[in-house]
Amino acid sequence: MDILLQQVLNAVSLGGIYALLALGLAVVFSIIGLINFAHGELMTVAGYALFLGVLFAVPLPVAVALAIGAAAMAAVLTERLAFRPMRKADATSLLLTSFAVSAILRVIFQNGISARPKPIPLPPALSGSVDLGPVHLGAVPLASIIVTMVSLTALTLFLKRTTMGRAMRAAAEDFQVLRLMGIRANRVIAVAFALSGALAGISAILWVAQRGSVDPLMGFIPVLKAFVAAVIGGLGSLPGAVAGGFVLGITEVLFQAFLPEAALPFRDAFVLSVVIAILIWRPEGLIPAKSARRS
Amino acid sequence: MLTVSELSVRYGQVEALRGLGLTVAKGSVTVLLGSNGAGKSSTLNAITGLAQPRGRITFEGTRIDGLAPEDIVSKGIALCPEGRRVFPSLSVAENLHLGGAAHARGEVLATRIEAELVRFPILRERYNQKAGLLSGGEQQMLAIARALMTAPRLLLLDEPSLGLAPKVVDQVFDLILSLRDQGITILLVEQNAERALEIADQGYVLQSGVLVLSGTGAELAASDLIRQAYLAG
């Protein structure tokens, strides 16, 4: 019972991280048609900011806030410096630009900080387990689920209730007409990147909390998973990104937990088979985006 | 109010509009006629900054060609685009809100929305529904109301009667006249030449990107070209 519940918890918490990452990709894709492969490096930025915060003994909540802020700022900067000059280019050029941004940032991390992982000691409260009656649950997965839920709720409220949130939903459907209403395209795009960066930052904190260290390549695997999640969900669809993230995370953990030992090395093959099956069943993704056009 | 001269628009190799000149007088209804691909929408896109034109566009004495769409709308020009293009997954309320959000906030914005709901009672009934679930006529009303939320002095309407039932078409044309009576200048692009010329003070006819005819509504309605090409008989 304990083990089953713990696995469910792990599945949902990993799914939540993928969901946040996939959302970060989807927010930007839905508006400017860019699949930002530098998204993983935004995670790394947050990871190092957290590392520095802990190194200089900044109180943890402050360090976490700084890390998320740093990722958001980095996202806005990459937009301003790299993607805005390429705004009128086609989707392929934008994609290549994001590879370039990603590679440049990785080199900066490797040469400027260190190619080796830097440990981030976790506060004792997060390393233990939480006792709910007879059941013991890991504190990190539990905290990560709570953080995911709070983030998703906050994002939903932002998109539904605020003018900028509505403008972003509208931009995903028809950016030209939104500009005809006098709403500044550059501002909407900058906010989309900031939001995307903040989501990468939150995911990075949760990712680091499970691993206890940061390294220059830490964002590579998560952003690939996030891309797969976003595609399963329906590229550019925000509810789809969340659904895809949870489906991918839960599938991974379930195979990890219940595959026979001999088959475990092939876990990712099993996971990707599920992905392929989903795409055969629903080629547009679980919850397709309303408008998938334009770059 | 609006003067366009030597206006050309290219999309890559395709020249959509060549050397167009026209004027829209304050308080008038001006009509732009022509078949598909004649350059009507390109003209409107150039005026609103959605297309990058060559040539000169002057609105109330200042050059506006080359400005971004966001800046042109803040000068008092609104476009209600072809095909309505409401935001389908947003509610009627959200569509109207976004229409005015860049120009007003708080109380003023609420007053403007209320004014549109008085003008279009059907939108009050559908207020919290998704715009994509509205009928074609209702979407057209919403698209016009959303454009009016920017409080324009010049309203550009691109094929507002397209695909609508005859009764709704009547409503649209009545609406255009009442907007003009409230002091909003109208530049109307239409395929329904007969109806459009009935309400036009001035008209222009485009063919393959070139201006071929202009005159008052009555003159155009009587011209051979219009009678043969657009009017039955």
Interface residues (C-beta under 8 A of the other chain):
Chain A: T163 R166 A167 R169 A170 E173 D174 Q176 V177 L178 R179 L180 M181 G182 I183 R184 A185 K290
Chain B: T48 L50 A68 P69 E70 V73 S74 A78 L79 P81 R85 F87 P88 S89 L90 E94 H97 L98 G99 G100 A101 A102 H103 R146 A147 M149 T150
